[in-house]
Amino acid sequence: DSIGNREFWRFIHALGILHIGEVASKKLANYGYEIFDYNIEQLQEIDGFGKDMAQSFYDFCTHNKDFINEMQEILKPQLQNTQTTQVNADSIFYQKTCVITGTFTLSRDSIKARLEMLGAKVSSSISTKTDFLIAGEKAGSKLSKAKELGIKIIESSELAQILEI
């Protein structure tokens, strides 16, 4: 398996920048290679980016410009087709926090990726900030907690209709 031609977000994530996890890397990747030249103000305009994340990314890029350029030359990370990463602001999941529990016909990673494409933030734990619980077969304690907190529960059949799967 070649080390080149990986998705651009994976390249950003692999840089190991403080405060920049998988979700942030995917958001940054939507801006293409020029993201490495953004200033702090531009970075803070990205949905979900606070001062610490913007500062951390900016500092890393400023101090490691040559390294980033060399790595890009060697690895040639692939920019995603912007149409697939265009977030749908009309989606019910847009800027909502979702938690996935139980088993589904699709893999959880696949469901997570589809939700993220619709603008959702996928979390692993239920809290008062959770907007939706995506509940598959054998949903356990997370389902009980969601009911306790009055969180909207989307069963797998309803999810299938929404995601058209």
C-alpha positions, 0 to 999 in steps of 0.5 A, spaced: 500 500 500 502 506 497 503 512 503 501 517 497 495 519 495 491 519 502 485 524 503 487 531 505 484 531 512 488 525 514 494 528 512 492 534 517 490 529 522 497 526 522 501 532 523 499 531 530 497 539 532 495 540 539 487 541 539 486 539 532 483 532 532 479 528 526 473 533 526 477 539 526 482 536 520 476 534 516 473 541 516 480 544 515 481 539 509 475 543 506 479 549 505 484 546 500 492 547 501 491 554 502 489 553 509 496 552 511 496 560 509 490 562 513 491 567 519 488 566 526 482 571 524 480 566 518 481 560 522 477 562 527 471 563 522 471 556 521 465 553 524 467 550 531 474 553 531 475 557 538 481 561 539 486 555 542 485 551 536 486 557 531 492 559 535 495 552 535 494 551 528 497 557 526 503 557 530 504 550 527 503 552 520 508 558 521 513 554 525 513 548 520 512 551 513 518 547 510 516 541 513 509 541 511 511 543 504 516 537 503 511 532 506 505 535 501 511 534 495 512 526 498 505 524 500 501 528 495 495 528 499 488 528 495 483 534 496 476 531 496 471 533 491 468 539 494 461 537 492 462 531 497 464 535 502 459 541 501 455 541 508 448 541 507 445 547 511 438 544 510 439 538 513 436 536 520 443 534 522 446 541 520 450 544 526 447 538 531 451 533 536 449 526 534 451 520 538 450 513 535 449 507 539 447 500 537 448 496 531 446 497 524 446 494 517 451 500 515 458 500 519 458 506 524 464 509 521 459 509 515 454 512 518 458 517 522 461 520 515 454 521 512 452 525 518 458 529 518 457 530 511 450 533 513 454 538 518 453 534 524 458 533 530 458 526 532 460 525 539 461 518 543 457 520 549 450 523 551 450 529 554 445 535 555 448 538 549 446 532 545 441 533 539 440 526 537 441 519 539 441 515 533 439 508 535 440 501 532 438 494 534 440 493 541 441 500 544 443 500 551 444 505 556 445 511 552 438 510 549 436 510 557 440 516 558 437 520 552 430 518 554 432 521 561 434 527 558 429 528 553 433 527 547 430 526 540 431 519 538 432 517 531 431 509 530 435 506 524 429 505 520 427 513 520 435 514 519 435 510 513 429 514 510 433 521 512 440 518 509 436 515 503 440 508 504 
